[in-house]
Amino acid sequence: MDKQKLELSTYLTEVKLLSDRIVKAQQPIRILDAIKWDDGIKQAFLSGGCKNPPTISADDYLQRPLGFDPAEKKQEFHQIERDLVRKLGQLNPLSVIMRRICREYQDVVYMLEARGTPTFSYISQELYGSSQDVFHVGDPTIAELGSMMEATLSQLLQLDFLTEEPKTINAKDAVSILNDKIEQVFPGDGLRAMISDGIVSDAAAGTDYVKLRADALFNMRDLRVLEVHEIWVHLGTTLNGMAQPYCTFLGKGPPSATVTQEGLAVLMEIVTFSSSPERLMRLINRVRAITLAEEGADFMDIFAFFKAKGLDDEESYTLSSRVFRGSSSSG
């Protein structure tokens, strides 16, 4: 083996070792599990006639263990960051990317330590973005883009032929349909759809699976959206990242990947004509709810917002709790 090939082999070996350390270090971090609200909070709110805000504090979140020692986890990522400089250098492109990811995960740990406090929201906005962000100088904010789309969608929703079909497909049948779709698109790659009782939304994607909430109902358009959004984009990009032999960190999505992932997924819904005006309006309403929360609205304000959009108590609670999870009901 000549010197150039030997140097390349040594370099790639170092990249993989450091990348694998990042993958291993982030494994115990389960953000959604750490910030979700117990069913008892929901039942207390609904049984009380939806008159009083849910009671949740920093102490309540402490009853939900993180599954790792925060100080040790931050130190672990800091050490990987230092080793990246020592092994690859400060200016090496992969070193820059991986060090940024290490810092993001350190911020995630800081954020989880701040559950139930205003600091949680501040760090969350740094990691995942805000409705007041812009993509380029002089562009409208994300909230303003939503408002611009809302007027057009409101007109489309008046058209009878664009109304949604009834949701009559239960989770078990939906899983069967989606597994058939997975086998058509990614045969033999080990991906699967499954039923879960532990998620708030109707569906969510993991590393190699799509979970459907056990009591959720769907129609065929919903399943088409899940096929495109969750399977094609979320599972597909993860599968692509996991195929990388050296930069194994690409198989895991850090917080900074969320904007790209969700943006690409919604774009694919649109360009494949899978989405609907109702679906897009729901997304816009979520952005609007986050905007209101960032402007100081509390849980009851957001709950009233969703109720005014025609949602029932349970769905309004669910969407409102997704805005405030990780924080208190006052933001």
KEKE-3310 file (N, C-alpha, C; in steps of 0.2 Angstrom, whole numbers, plus 5000, padded with zeros to 4 digits):
npx = (5004:5003:5010:5000:4988:4988:4988:4975:4967:4970:4965:4951:4948:4950:4940:4928:4929:4928:4915:4907:4908:4900:4887:4885:4885:4874:4864:4856:4848:4833:4822:4808:4802:4806:4800:4786:4769:4760:4746:4737:4737:4731:4718:4714:4713:4703:4692:4689:4682:4689:4693:4703:4721:4732:4742:4758:4775:4793:4797:4788:4793:4805:4801:4802:4814:4829:4838:4851:4866:4867:4878:4889:4886:4887:4900:4905:4902:4909:4922:4923:4922:4934:4943:4941:4947:4960:4962:4958:4959:4955:4950:4946:4933:4924:4927:4923:4909:4905:4909:4900:4889:4891:4891:4878:4871:4875:4869:4856:4856:4857:4845:4836:4839:4833:4819:4803:4805:4808:4820:4820:4812:4820:4832:4827:4822:4834:4839:4830:4823:4813:4796:4798:4809:4819:4823:4832:4840:4829:4818:4801:4795:4794:4781:4775:4775:4766:4754:4752:4750:4738:4727:4724:4722:4711:4701:4701:4696:4683:4678:4668:4672:4685:4684:4689:4690:4680:4687:4690:4699:4706:4720:4727:4724:4729:4743:4745:4743:4753:4764:4764:4767:4780:4787:4786:4794:4806:4812:4816:4824:4822:4813:4798:4781:4771:4761:4758:4756:4761:4763:4760:4755:4746:4755:4772:4789:4803:4820:4820:4807:4789:4778:4761:4748:4738:4724:4721:4712:4711:4711:4712:4720:4727:4735:4742:4749:4757:4765:4773:4778:4783:4789:4795:4803:4808:4811:4818:4828:4835:4839:4847:4858:4862:4869:4881:4898:4908:4905:4896:4887:4878:4867:4859:4848:4852:4847:4848:4845:4831:4823:4826:4822:4808:4804:4807:4799:4786:4786:4788:4775:4767:4772:4770:4756:4750:4746:4733:4721:4716:4725:4737:4732:4731:4744:4748:4740:4747:4759:4755:4750:4762:4768:4760:4762:4775:4774:4769:4757:4747:4744:4730:4726:4731:4724:4711:4712:4714:4701:4693:4696:4688:4691:4689:4688:4697:4706:4711:4717:4727:4735:4738:4746:4757:4763:4767:4774:4788:4789:4781:4763:4762:4771)
npy = (4994:5011:5027:5037:5030:5024:5034:5039:5028:5028:5040:5039:5028:5035:5044:5036:5030:5041:5046:5035:5036:5047:5043:5032:5040:5048:5039:5036:5047:5053:5063:5066:5057:5062:5074:5072:5074:5066:5054:5056:5070:5075:5069:5075:5088:5087:5081:5091:5100:5108:5120:5124:5127:5114:5107:5107:5106:5110:5100:5090:5085:5080:5068:5060:5051:5054:5045:5045:5052:5069:5078:5069:5066:5078:5080:5069:5072:5084:5079:5071:5081:5088:5078:5077:5088:5086:5074:5076:5090:5107:5114:5104:5098:5088:5087:5100:5098:5087:5092:5103:5095:5089:5099:5103:5092:5093:5105:5100:5092:5102:5108:5098:5097:5109:5107:5112:5125:5143:5143:5131:5134:5144:5138:5128:5135:5140:5128:5121:5131:5146:5153:5165:5166:5169:5163:5169:5185:5199:5191:5185:5180:5164:5163:5173:5168:5157:5164:5170:5159:5155:5163:5159:5145:5145:5149:5138:5128:5131:5124:5111:5099:5096:5092:5082:5064:5053:5046:5030:5019:5009:5008:4995:4990:5000:4999:4987:4991:5001:4994:4986:4996:5000:4988:4988:5000:5000:4986:4973:4980:4980:4989:4995:4997:5000:4998:5009:5013:5024:5037:5054:5061:5056:5048:5043:5044:5033:5027:5015:5013:5016:5023:5020:5028:5019:5021:5029:5034:5033:5039:5035:5045:5051:5040:5040:5052:5049:5039:5046:5056:5051:5038:5039:5051:5053:5040:5036:5045:5042:5029:5031:5038:5029:5020:5025:5022:5027:5040:5038:5045:5052:5044:5047:5060:5076:5090:5101:5096:5095:5105:5105:5091:5091:5101:5096:5085:5090:5097:5086:5080:5090:5091:5079:5078:5073:5079:5089:5103:5104:5097:5105:5117:5113:5112:5125:5131:5125:5132:5145:5143:5141:5153:5162:5157:5160:5174:5176:5169:5158:5141:5140:5150:5145:5133:5138:5144:5133:5127:5137:5135:5125:5112:5098:5096:5086:5085:5098:5099:5090:5095:5108:5104:5099:5110:5115:5106:5100:5113:5123:5125:5138:5143)
npz = (5000:4995:5001:5001:5000:5012:5021:5018:5022:5036:5040:5037:5045:5058:5057:5056:5069:5078:5074:5077:5090:5093:5089:5098:5110:5109:5110:5123:5124:5125:5119:5117:5126:5138:5140:5139:5144:5157:5155:5166:5168:5157:5159:5171:5167:5157:5164:5173:5166:5157:5162:5170:5169:5165:5178:5179:5183:5186:5195:5193:5180:5185:5190:5179:5174:5165:5161:5160:5166:5167:5168:5166:5153:5146:5148:5141:5127:5126:5127:5116:5106:5109:5105:5092:5087:5090:5083:5070:5067:5068:5056:5047:5037:5041:5054:5058:5056:5064:5077:5078:5080:5092:5100:5099:5105:5118:5121:5120:5132:5141:5139:5143:5156:5160:5160:5163:5166:5161:5154:5146:5135:5129:5125:5117:5106:5101:5097:5088:5081:5078:5076:5072:5064:5050:5033:5024:5023:5024:5020:5023:5039:5047:5053:5046:5033:5035:5037:5025:5017:5023:5019:5006:5007:5015:5006:4997:5005:5005:4995:4990:4984:4989:5002:5016:5016:5027:5042:5043:5044:5055:5067:5066:5053:5046:5049:5042:5029:5027:5029:5018:5009:5012:5010:4996:4992:5000:5000:5010:5019:5032:5038:5046:5050:5065:5079:5093:5110:5116:5110:5106:5095:5080:5072:5071:5066:5069:5070:5061:5059:5058:5069:5074:5083:5094:5096:5085:5070:5052:5035:5018:5011:5022:5025:5013:5015:5026:5020:5011:5019:5031:5028:5015:5016:5030:5035:5024:5022:5033:5032:5021:5027:5036:5027:5025:5026:5034:5040:5051:5059:5051:5050:5061:5066:5071:5081:5073:5060:5060:5054:5040:5038:5041:5033:5020:5020:5021:5009:5000:5001:4995:4982:4977:4977:4988:5000:5007:5007:5020:5028:5026:5032:5045:5049:5047:5057:5068:5068:5070:5083:5090:5087:5095:5107:5109:5109:5122:5125:5136:5141:5141:5133:5120:5120:5118:5106:5097:5099:5094:5081:5078:5083:5094:5112:5116:5106:5105:5117:5115:5105:5110:5121:5115:5111:5123:5130:5139:5145:5157:5160:5158:5150)
capx = (5000:5007:5009:4994:4982:4989:4985:4968:4965:4971:4960:4944:4948:4949:4933:4923:4929:4925:4908:4904:4907:4894:4881:4884:4884:4867:4858:4851:4845:4826:4819:4801:4800:4808:4796:4779:4765:4757:4739:4734:4737:4726:4712:4712:4711:4696:4687:4688:4678:4694:4693:4709:4726:4736:4747:4765:4781:4800:4797:4785:4797:4810:4799:4803:4821:4832:4841:4858:4869:4868:4885:4893:4884:4890:4907:4907:4902:4915:4928:4923:4924:4941:4947:4940:4952:4966:4963:4956:4960:4950:4947:4944:4926:4920:4928:4918:4902:4904:4910:4894:4884:4893:4888:4870:4869:4877:4863:4850:4856:4856:4838:4832:4840:4829:4812:4798:4807:4808:4826:4819:4810:4825:4836:4823:4822:4840:4840:4825:4821:4807:4792:4800:4815:4819:4828:4837:4839:4823:4813:4796:4797:4790:4775:4772:4774:4760:4749:4751:4746:4731:4721:4723:4719:4704:4697:4701:4692:4676:4676:4665:4676:4691:4683:4692:4686:4679:4693:4687:4704:4709:4728:4729:4723:4733:4749:4746:4744:4759:4770:4765:4770:4787:4790:4787:4798:4812:4811:4822:4829:4821:4809:4792:4776:4769:4756:4761:4752:4765:4764:4754:4753:4744:4760:4779:4795:4809:4826:4818:4800:4784:4773:4754:4744:4733:4717:4720:4709:4714:4708:4718:4724:4731:4740:4747:4754:4762:4769:4777:4781:4787:4792:4800:4808:4811:4815:4822:4835:4839:4842:4853:4863:4865:4873:4887:4902:4913:4902:4890:4883:4873:4861:4856:4847:4853:4841:4848:4842:4824:4820:4827:4818:4801:4803:4807:4794:4780:4787:4786:4768:4764:4774:4767:4749:4747:4743:4726:4721:4715:4731:4741:4729:4732:4751:4748:4738:4752:4764:4752:4750:4768:4769:4756:4765:4782:4772:4767:4751:4748:4741:4723:4725:4732:4718:4705:4714:4712:4694:4690:4697:4683:4693:4685:4692:4703:4711:4713:4722:4733:4739:4741:4751:4763:4766:4770:4778:4794:4788:4775:4757:4762:4776)
capy = (5000:5017:5031:5041:5026:5022:5040:5039:5023:5030:5046:5036:5025:5040:5047:5031:5029:5047:5046:5030:5038:5052:5039:5029:5045:5051:5034:5036:5054:5052:5070:5066:5053:5066:5080:5071:5074:5060:5054:5059:5077:5076:5067:5080:5094:5086:5080:5097:5104:5112:5127:5126:5125:5109:5108:5104:5110:5107:5094:5084:5082:5076:5061:5056:5051:5055:5038:5046:5057:5075:5080:5064:5066:5084:5079:5064:5075:5088:5075:5069:5087:5089:5073:5078:5093:5082:5069:5078:5097:5112:5116:5099:5099:5083:5089:5105:5096:5083:5096:5106:5091:5088:5105:5103:5087:5096:5110:5096:5090:5108:5110:5094:5099:5115:5106:5115:5132:5147:5142:5126:5137:5148:5133:5124:5139:5140:5121:5119:5137:5150:5155:5172:5165:5170:5159:5174:5192:5202:5186:5185:5175:5158:5164:5177:5164:5154:5169:5171:5153:5154:5166:5155:5139:5147:5149:5131:5124:5132:5120:5105:5093:5096:5090:5076:5058:5051:5042:5024:5014:5008:5008:4989:4990:5005:4996:4982:4995:5004:4989:4984:5001:4999:4983:4990:5005:4998:4979:4969:4985:4980:4995:4992:5001:4996:5001:5011:5017:5029:5043:5059:5062:5050:5044:5046:5039:5032:5025:5010:5011:5021:5021:5023:5028:5013:5023:5033:5032:5036:5038:5033:5051:5051:5035:5042:5057:5045:5035:5051:5060:5047:5033:5041:5056:5052:5033:5035:5048:5039:5023:5033:5040:5023:5017:5028:5017:5030:5045:5035:5050:5054:5040:5050:5067:5080:5095:5106:5093:5095:5110:5102:5085:5092:5105:5092:5080:5093:5098:5080:5080:5095:5090:5072:5079:5069:5083:5092:5110:5103:5095:5111:5122:5111:5114:5132:5132:5124:5137:5150:5142:5142:5160:5165:5155:5164:5181:5176:5166:5152:5135:5141:5154:5141:5129:5142:5145:5127:5127:5142:5132:5119:5106:5096:5097:5082:5086:5104:5098:5087:5100:5113:5101:5098:5117:5117:5100:5102:5119:5123:5127:5146:5144)
capz = (5000:4995:5007:5000:5002:5019:5025:5017:5026:5043:5040:5037:5052:5063:5056:5059:5076:5081:5072:5081:5097:5093:5088:5104:5115:5109:5110:5128:5124:5122:5121:5118:5132:5144:5140:5138:5149:5159:5154:5171:5167:5152:5161:5176:5163:5153:5169:5176:5161:5153:5164:5173:5165:5167:5183:5178:5186:5185:5200:5189:5175:5188:5191:5173:5174:5159:5159:5159:5170:5163:5169:5162:5146:5143:5147:5135:5121:5126:5126:5108:5103:5109:5102:5085:5085:5091:5078:5063:5066:5068:5050:5043:5036:5045:5061:5060:5056:5070:5083:5079:5082:5099:5104:5099:5110:5124:5122:5122:5139:5145:5138:5147:5163:5162:5159:5167:5167:5154:5150:5142:5129:5126:5122:5112:5100:5098:5093:5083:5078:5081:5071:5070:5061:5042:5029:5021:5024:5020:5019:5028:5045:5046:5055:5041:5027:5036:5036:5018:5014:5026:5015:5000:5009:5017:5000:4995:5010:5004:4989:4992:4981:4992:5008:5017:5017:5034:5044:5045:5045:5062:5067:5064:5046:5043:5049:5037:5022:5027:5029:5011:5005:5014:5006:4989:4992:5003:5001:5013:5022:5039:5040:5047:5053:5071:5084:5099:5114:5120:5107:5107:5088:5076:5069:5072:5064:5072:5065:5056:5060:5059:5075:5074:5089:5094:5095:5080:5064:5046:5029:5013:5010:5028:5024:5008:5018:5030:5016:5008:5024:5036:5025:5009:5018:5037:5035:5018:5023:5039:5028:5017:5031:5039:5022:5025:5030:5039:5043:5053:5062:5046:5052:5067:5065:5077:5081:5067:5054:5060:5049:5034:5038:5041:5027:5014:5021:5018:5002:4996:5002:4991:4975:4975:4977:4993:5005:5006:5011:5028:5031:5027:5037:5052:5050:5048:5064:5073:5068:5073:5090:5092:5087:5100:5114:5109:5111:5129:5127:5140:5138:5140:5127:5115:5119:5116:5099:5093:5100:5089:5074:5077:5086:5100:5118:5117:5101:5107:5122:5113:5101:5115:5125:5111:5111:5129:5133:5141:5149:5161:5156:5157:5145)
cpx = (5004:5006:5002:4988:4982:4986:4978:4964:4965:4966:4953:4943:4946:4942:4928:4923:4926:4917:4904:4903:4901:4888:4880:4882:4877:4862:4854:4847:4838:4822:4812:4798:4801:4804:4788:4775:4761:4749:4735:4733:4731:4719:4709:4709:4704:4691:4685:4684:4683:4694:4699:4715:4730:4741:4753:4771:4788:4800:4793:4789:4803:4808:4799:4810:4824:4835:4848:4860:4870:4875:4890:4892:4887:4897:4909:4907:4908:4921:4929:4925:4931:4945:4946:4945:4959:4968:4963:4958:4954:4946:4945:4936:4922:4921:4923:4911:4901:4905:4903:4889:4885:4890:4881:4868:4870:4871:4857:4850:4854:4848:4834:4833:4835:4822:4808:4800:4808:4814:4825:4817:4815:4830:4833:4823:4828:4842:4836:4822:4815:4803:4794:4807:4814:4824:4834:4835:4833:4817:4807:4798:4792:4783:4771:4770:4767:4754:4747:4748:4739:4726:4719:4720:4712:4699:4696:4696:4685:4673:4674:4669:4682:4690:4686:4687:4685:4685:4690:4692:4707:4717:4730:4729:4728:4741:4750:4747:4750:4765:4770:4768:4778:4790:4791:4793:4805:4812:4817:4826:4827:4816:4802:4787:4773:4765:4760:4756:4755:4767:4758:4751:4750:4749:4767:4784:4800:4815:4824:4811:4795:4779:4766:4751:4739:4726:4716:4716:4712:4710:4714:4722:4729:4737:4745:4752:4759:4767:4775:4781:4786:4791:4798:4805:4811:4815:4820:4829:4839:4843:4848:4859:4866:4869:4880:4892:4907:4909:4895:4885:4877:4867:4857:4854:4848:4848:4842:4845:4834:4820:4820:4822:4811:4799:4802:4801:4787:4780:4785:4779:4765:4766:4771:4759:4746:4744:4736:4726:4720:4721:4736:4739:4731:4739:4752:4746:4743:4757:4761:4751:4756:4770:4766:4759:4772:4780:4769:4760:4752:4744:4733:4721:4726:4726:4712:4706:4712:4704:4690:4691:4692:4685:4689:4690:4698:4708:4715:4718:4728:4738:4742:4747:4758:4767:4770:4774:4785:4794:4783:4769:4757:4767:4783)
cpy = (5006:5022:5035:5036:5024:5028:5041:5034:5025:5036:5043:5032:5029:5043:5043:5030:5035:5047:5041:5032:5043:5048:5035:5034:5047:5046:5034:5042:5053:5058:5069:5062:5058:5072:5079:5072:5068:5060:5057:5067:5079:5074:5072:5086:5093:5085:5086:5102:5109:5119:5129:5123:5119:5111:5104:5108:5106:5100:5088:5081:5078:5069:5057:5056:5051:5049:5039:5052:5063:5077:5076:5065:5072:5083:5074:5068:5081:5085:5073:5075:5089:5084:5074:5083:5090:5078:5072:5086:5101:5114:5110:5099:5094:5085:5095:5103:5092:5087:5100:5102:5089:5093:5105:5098:5090:5101:5106:5094:5096:5109:5105:5095:5105:5114:5109:5123:5136:5145:5136:5129:5140:5143:5129:5129:5140:5133:5120:5125:5140:5152:5162:5172:5167:5165:5163:5181:5195:5198:5187:5179:5169:5159:5168:5173:5160:5158:5170:5165:5153:5157:5162:5148:5140:5147:5142:5127:5125:5127:5113:5099:5092:5094:5083:5070:5056:5046:5036:5018:5014:5007:5001:4988:4995:5003:4991:4986:4998:4999:4986:4989:5001:4994:4984:4995:5003:4991:4976:4974:4985:4985:4992:4998:4997:5001:5003:5015:5023:5036:5048:5060:5055:5045:5047:5041:5039:5030:5020:5008:5017:5019:5024:5023:5023:5015:5027:5030:5036:5035:5037:5039:5052:5046:5036:5047:5054:5041:5040:5054:5056:5042:5035:5046:5054:5045:5033:5039:5045:5033:5025:5035:5034:5019:5019:5024:5021:5036:5042:5039:5053:5049:5042:5058:5071:5086:5099:5103:5093:5099:5107:5095:5087:5097:5101:5087:5084:5095:5092:5079:5084:5093:5083:5072:5075:5073:5086:5099:5109:5102:5101:5116:5120:5113:5121:5134:5131:5129:5143:5150:5143:5150:5164:5163:5159:5172:5181:5172:5160:5146:5136:5145:5149:5136:5132:5143:5139:5126:5131:5139:5126:5112:5104:5097:5093:5083:5093:5104:5095:5091:5106:5110:5100:5105:5118:5111:5102:5109:5118:5125:5135:5148:5144)
cpz = (5000:5000:5007:5002:5009:5023:5024:5022:5034:5044:5041:5043:5058:5063:5058:5066:5080:5080:5076:5088:5098:5093:5095:5110:5115:5110:5116:5128:5121:5124:5122:5124:5138:5145:5140:5144:5151:5157:5160:5171:5162:5155:5167:5172:5160:5158:5173:5172:5157:5155:5168:5170:5169:5172:5181:5180:5184:5189:5196:5184:5179:5190:5184:5172:5166:5156:5158:5164:5166:5163:5165:5155:5142:5142:5142:5129:5120:5124:5118:5104:5103:5105:5094:5083:5085:5085:5071:5061:5066:5062:5045:5043:5040:5052:5063:5060:5063:5077:5084:5082:5090:5103:5104:5104:5117:5126:5123:5129:5143:5145:5143:5154:5165:5161:5165:5169:5160:5150:5145:5135:5125:5122:5116:5105:5097:5094:5087:5079:5081:5075:5068:5066:5053:5039:5026:5023:5020:5019:5024:5033:5043:5047:5049:5034:5028:5035:5029:5015:5017:5022:5009:5002:5012:5012:4997:4999:5009:4998:4991:4990:4985:4999:5010:5018:5025:5036:5047:5046:5051:5061:5064:5057:5043:5043:5043:5030:5022:5026:5021:5007:5006:5010:4999:4988:4994:5005:5004:5017:5030:5042:5041:5050:5059:5075:5090:5103:5117:5116:5107:5100:5085:5074:5071:5069:5068:5067:5060:5057:5060:5064:5073:5081:5089:5093:5089:5074:5058:5040:5024:5011:5016:5027:5018:5010:5022:5026:5013:5014:5028:5033:5020:5012:5025:5037:5029:5019:5028:5036:5024:5021:5034:5034:5022:5029:5035:5043:5046:5057:5058:5047:5057:5065:5071:5076:5075:5060:5054:5055:5042:5033:5037:5035:5021:5014:5018:5011:4997:4996:4996:4983:4972:4975:4983:4999:5003:5009:5018:5031:5032:5031:5044:5054:5051:5055:5069:5074:5071:5081:5093:5093:5093:5107:5114:5111:5118:5130:5131:5137:5137:5134:5120:5114:5116:5108:5095:5094:5095:5082:5073:5079:5092:5106:5118:5112:5102:5112:5120:5109:5105:5119:5121:5110:5117:5133:5134:5146:5154:5157:5155:5152:5147)
residu = (MET:ASP:LYS:GLN:LYS:LEU:GLU:LEU:SER:THR:TYR:LEU:THR:GLU:VAL:LYS:LEU:LEU:SER:ASP:ARG:ILE:VAL:LYS:ALA:GLN:GLN:PRO:ILE:ARG:ILE:LEU:ASP:ALA:ILE:LYS:TRP:ASP:ASP:GLY:ILE:LYS:GLN:ALA:PHE:LEU:SER:GLY:GLY:CYS:LYS:ASN:PRO:PRO:THR:ILE:SER:ALA:ASP:ASP:TYR:LEU:GLN:ARG:PRO:LEU:GLY:PHE:ASP:PRO:ALA:GLU:LYS:LYS:GLN:GLU:PHE:HIS:GLN:ILE:GLU:ARG:ASP:LEU:VAL:ARG:LYS:LEU:GLY:GLN:LEU:ASN:PRO:LEU:SER:VAL:ILE:MET:ARG:ARG:ILE:CYS:ARG:GLU:TYR:GLN:ASP:VAL:VAL:TYR:MET:LEU:GLU:ALA:ARG:GLY:THR:PRO:THR:PHE:SER:TYR:ILE:SER:GLN:GLU:LEU:TYR:GLY:SER:SER:GLN:ASP:VAL:PHE:HIS:VAL:GLY:ASP:PRO:THR:ILE:ALA:GLU:LEU:GLY:SER:MET:MET:GLU:ALA:THR:LEU:SER:GLN:LEU:LEU:GLN:LEU:ASP:PHE:LEU:THR:GLU:GLU:PRO:LYS:THR:ILE:ASN:ALA:LYS:ASP:ALA:VAL:SER:ILE:LEU:ASN:ASP:LYS:ILE:GLU:GLN:VAL:PHE:PRO:GLY:ASP:GLY:LEU:ARG:ALA:MET:ILE:SER:ASP:GLY:ILE:VAL:SER:ASP:ALA:ALA:ALA:GLY:THR:ASP:TYR:VAL:LYS:LEU:ARG:ALA:ASP:ALA:LEU:PHE:ASN:MET:ARG:ASP:LEU:ARG:VAL:LEU:GLU:VAL:HIS:GLU:ILE:TRP:VAL:HIS:LEU:GLY:THR:THR:LEU:ASN:GLY:MET:ALA:GLN:PRO:TYR:CYS:THR:PHE:LEU:GLY:LYS:GLY:PRO:PRO:SER:ALA:THR:VAL:THR:GLN:GLU:GLY:LEU:ALA:VAL:LEU:MET:GLU:ILE:VAL:THR:PHE:SER:SER:SER:PRO:GLU:ARG:LEU:MET:ARG:LEU:ILE:ASN:ARG:VAL:ARG:ALA:ILE:THR:LEU:ALA:GLU:GLU:GLY:ALA:ASP:PHE:MET:ASP:ILE:PHE:ALA:PHE:PHE:LYS:ALA:LYS:GLY:LEU:ASP:ASP:GLU:GLU:SER:TYR:THR:LEU:SER:SER:ARG:VAL:PHE:ARG:GLY:SER:SER:SER:SER:GLY)
# end
